[in-house]
Amino acid sequence: MFVTLGENTVEVIITRKNNKNIYFRFSADLKLHITCNIYVTKREILKLIEKNELKLLKMYESQVKLNNSDAFFNYLGKKYIKVEDPNIKNIYFEDGYIYYPSEKKLNKFIKEECIRVFNNEVERCKDSFSRLPVFTLKIRNMKTRWGVCNRRDNIVTLNSELLKKDIDLIDYVIIHELCHFYEGNHSKRFWDLVSDFYPKYKDARKRLKEC
């Protein structure tokens, strides 16, 4: 069922057990989970929600803030809840969670994944081109650009933040930069060339701006 909290429509998930108390919590997808006794009726639950609306609204807003905080790890277009566990050795993903031993090791994992993923995708995208110069791939954090092609020094630089995006968006940025080896500016000929390799480039540009 659905209820209204303030200006928000919230889905309610009810779990009935043999416990005496009633528990409210919001999950990461902003659904209201209620655990109650098996004999508690839907009508009684709705009355409790209405009675505790202000409290529940604060809980809802807290979860929204949490969703936008560092509690989440974005990786290749998916969002994972971060769980730091010093008792584990290796980082792993499971059921929407990423488990890691420390922030230091998580940062190392990010750097290694940038190298692995970006190099793999560059090699794959290169196969579509002919007469590309031999170039060096660099990775760094950039505030305003997803990628840079330095034609003079034959260097392609990718923004490390791209690791958070879908693979197809990473491919678009790579193709965009490789096309600059043929066309140095953003002329019509450049975009026609990009379109040859990535027909839906306008959609990719829009999605990157929305990120």
Residue pairs with C-beta under 8 A, 6 or more apart in sequence:
1 11
1 12
1 14
1 42
2 9
2 10
2 11
2 12
3 9
3 10
3 12
3 32
3 46
3 49
4 10
5 32
5 53
5 56
5 57
5 60
6 53
6 57
6 60
8 30
8 57
8 60
10 30
10 31
10 32
10 60
11 31
11 32
12 31
12 32
12 33
12 34
12 45
12 49
13 31
13 32
13 33
13 34
14 34
14 36
14 42
14 45
15 33
15 34
15 35
15 36
16 35
16 36
16 37
16 38
16 40
17 35
17 36
17 37
17 38
18 37
18 38
19 35
19 36
19 37
20 37
22 34
22 35
22 36
22 37
22 40
22 45
22 48
23 34
23 35
23 36
24 32
24 33
24 34
24 52
24 56
24 59
25 32
25 33
25 59
26 32
26 33
26 59
26 60
26 62
26 63
27 33
27 63
28 63
28 66
28 67
28 72
28 81
28 96
30 60
30 63
30 64
30 67
32 49
32 56
32 60
34 45
36 45
49 56
70 82
71 81
71 82
72 79
72 80
72 81
72 82
73 79
73 80
73 81
73 82
73 98
73 106
74 80
74 164
75 93
75 98
75 113
75 163
75 164
76 117
76 163
76 164
76 165
76 166
76 167
77 164
77 165
77 166
77 167
77 169
80 93
80 96
80 97
80 98
81 96
81 97
81 98
82 97
82 98
82 100
82 106
83 97
83 98
83 99
83 100
84 100
84 101
84 102
84 103
85 99
85 100
85 101
86 101
86 102
87 101
88 99
88 100
88 101
89 101
91 98
91 99
91 100
91 101
91 105
91 106
91 109
92 98
92 99
93 99
98 106
100 106
100 109
110 160
110 163
111 160
113 163
114 139
114 158
114 160
114 162
114 163
115 139
117 163
117 167
117 170
118 137
118 139
118 158
118 162
118 163
118 170
118 174
119 137
121 167
121 170
121 171
121 174
122 137
122 156
122 174
124 171
125 171
125 174
125 175
125 178
125 197
126 132
126 178
128 175
128 197
129 178
129 197
132 178
132 181
133 154
133 181
134 154
135 154
135 155
135 156
135 181
136 153
136 154
136 155
136 156
137 155
137 156
137 157
137 158
138 155
138 156
138 157
138 158
139 157
139 158
139 159
139 160
140 157
140 159
140 160
141 159
141 160
141 161
142 148
142 157
142 159
142 161
145 159
146 158
146 159
146 161
146 162
146 173
146 176
146 208
147 156
147 157
147 158
147 159
147 162
147 173
147 174
147 176
147 177
148 155
148 156
148 157
148 177
149 155
149 156
149 157
149 177
149 178
149 180
149 181
150 156
150 157
151 180
151 181
151 184
156 174
156 177
156 178
158 170
158 173
158 174
158 177
159 173
162 169
162 170
162 173
163 170
164 211
165 208
165 211
166 207
168 204
169 204
169 207
169 208
171 198
172 198
172 201
172 204
172 205
172 208
173 208
175 194
175 197
175 198
175 201
176 194
176 198
176 201
179 190
179 193
179 194
179 197
180 190
182 190
182 193
183 189
183 190
183 193
191 201
194 201
195 201
198 204
